[in-house]
Amino acid sequence: MNLFNDKHNDDLEYDKRLFEQYKLYVDLADRVSQRRSIANTFFITANVALLTVVSWFREDFGSYMYFISFIGIILALFWFFGIRSYGQLNSGKFKVIQEIEKYLPINLFSYEWNILGKGKSYKLYWPLSHVERVIPWLFIVLYVALSLFVKFGHPETEVLTVYYECTKYQYIAE
């Protein structure tokens, strides 16, 4: 399938229509990026809210932690796959934009992408999508750690409790 129709290439209005479609398409690509940002905000808020719920149950922490961790891991996985999907959608849109630019007087996006090393050199440009993909995994690690904390206990707290009890009795004896 070709991007361009060969019809009406001699039409005087062709260049105007091409540029209008190009502007519309660039705007659509920007809207995808905005939706991606809104989705990231939603998932960060949802994870923080879930962790806030954990703090409400600190008296009965273990009873709810496995369920909350399970929900958190599922939420983080949806977030990761959403980021990946938006990244794929944006990549496709920018390839189309670069193809259209071949028929315009200047190639702004293509030129910029080349200057940035096409995202292959971290010294020139580190794509935000690489950073975005790490954050859901950090939440997954946190939820797994919380579950392991509940399963295997927390020896530091037990040591501190014993220390506290010993010092309490020491003060009473004096």
C-alpha positions in Angstrom: 0.0 0.0 0.0 1.3 3.4 -0.9 1.0 6.5 1.2 0.4 8.8 -1.7 -2.2 8.7 -4.4 -0.9 9.5 -7.8 -4.1 11.3 -8.7 -4.1 15.0 -9.3 -0.3 15.5 -8.9 -0.6 18.3 -11.6 -3.4 20.0 -9.7 -2.4 23.5 -8.4 -4.2 22.9 -5.2 -2.3 19.6 -4.5 0.5 21.2 -2.5 -2.0 23.1 -0.3 -4.0 20.0 0.4 -0.8 18.0 1.1 0.4 20.6 3.6 -3.1 20.8 5.3 -3.1 17.0 5.7 0.4 17.1 7.0 -0.5 19.8 9.6 -3.5 17.7 10.6 -1.5 14.6 10.9 1.2 16.3 13.0 -1.5 17.6 15.3 -2.9 14.0 15.6 0.5 12.8 16.6 0.7 15.5 19.2 -2.7 14.4 20.6 -1.4 10.8 21.0 1.5 12.2 23.0 -1.0 14.2 25.2 -3.1 11.1 25.7 0.0 9.1 26.7 0.8 11.8 29.3 -2.7 11.6 30.7 -2.5 7.8 30.9 0.8 8.0 32.7 -0.7 10.5 35.2 -3.6 8.2 35.7 -1.4 5.1 36.4 0.9 7.0 38.8 -2.1 8.4 40.7 -3.7 4.9 40.8 -0.5 3.3 42.1 0.0 6.0 44.7 -3.7 5.7 45.8 -3.2 1.9 46.1 -0.1 2.4 48.3 -2.0 4.9 50.4 -4.6 2.2 51.0 -1.8 -0.1 52.2 -1.0 2.5 54.9 -4.5 2.4 56.1 -4.2 -1.3 57.0 -0.9 -1.1 58.8 -2.5 -2.8 61.8 -3.6 -5.7 59.8 -1.0 -5.3 57.0 -0.6 -9.0 56.0 -4.2 -9.7 55.5 -4.6 -7.3 52.6 -1.1 -7.0 51.2 -1.3 -10.0 48.9 -4.5 -8.7 47.3 -3.3 -5.1 47.1 0.1 -6.3 45.6 -1.8 -8.4 43.0 -3.9 -5.5 42.0 -0.9 -3.2 41.9 1.1 -5.7 39.7 -1.8 -6.0 37.3 -2.2 -2.2 37.2 1.6 -1.8 36.5 1.5 -4.4 33.8 -1.4 -2.6 32.1 0.6 0.6 32.4 3.7 -0.9 30.9 1.7 -2.3 27.9 -0.1 1.0 27.5 3.2 2.8 27.3 4.5 0.3 24.8 1.4 0.6 22.7 1.5 4.5 22.7 5.2 4.2 21.7 4.4 2.0 18.8 1.6 4.3 17.7 3.8 7.3 17.9 6.6 5.5 16.0 4.2 4.7 13.2 2.8 8.3 13.0 6.3 9.8 12.9 7.3 7.4 10.0 4.3 8.6 8.1 5.2 12.2 8.9 8.7 11.7 7.6 7.3 10.1 4.4 5.1 13.1 3.8 8.0 15.5 4.5 9.8 14.1 1.4 7.2 16.0 -0.7 7.5 19.2 1.3 10.1 22.0 1.0 11.8 21.0 4.3 12.0 17.8 6.4 11.8 19.1 10.0 11.0 15.9 11.8 13.4 13.8 9.7 16.2 16.3 10.1 15.7 16.6 13.9 15.6 12.8 14.2 18.9 12.5 12.4 20.5 15.2 14.5 19.4 13.2 17.6 21.0 10.1 16.3 17.6 8.4 15.7 17.4 7.7 19.4 20.3 5.2 19.2 22.9 7.3 21.1 22.1 8.2 24.7 24.6 11.0 24.5 22.6 12.8 21.8 19.0 11.8 22.9 17.5 9.5 25.4 14.0 8.7 24.4 11.4 9.3 27.1 9.7 6.0 26.3 12.8 4.2 27.6 12.5 5.9 30.9 8.7 5.5 31.0 8.9 1.8 30.6 11.1 1.4 33.7 8.6 3.1 36.1 5.9 0.4 36.0 8.6 -2.2 36.7 9.7 -0.3 39.7 6.1 -0.4 41.1 6.0 -4.1 40.4 9.3 -4.6 42.3 7.8 -2.6 45.2 4.6 -4.7 45.3 6.6 -7.9 45.2 8.9 -6.6 48.0 5.9 -5.7 50.1 4.4 -9.2 49.7 7.8 -10.7 50.6 8.0 -8.4 53.6 4.6 -9.8 54.8 5.5 -13.4 54.0 8.9 -13.5 55.6 8.4 -10.9 58.3 10.6 -8.0 59.1 13.5 -9.0 61.4 14.6 -5.4 61.8 11.3 -4.5 63.5 11.6 -7.6 65.8 15.1 -6.6 66.8 14.0 -3.1 67.5 11.1 -4.4 69.6 13.3 -6.6 71.6 15.8 -3.8 72.1 13.0 -1.4 73.2 11.6 -4.0 75.6 15.1 -4.6 77.1 15.8 -0.9 77.5 12.3 -0.3 79.0 13.0 -2.9 81.7 16.5 -1.6 82.3 15.0 1.9 83.1 12.4 0.3 85.4 15.2 -1.6 87.3 17.2 1.5 87.9 
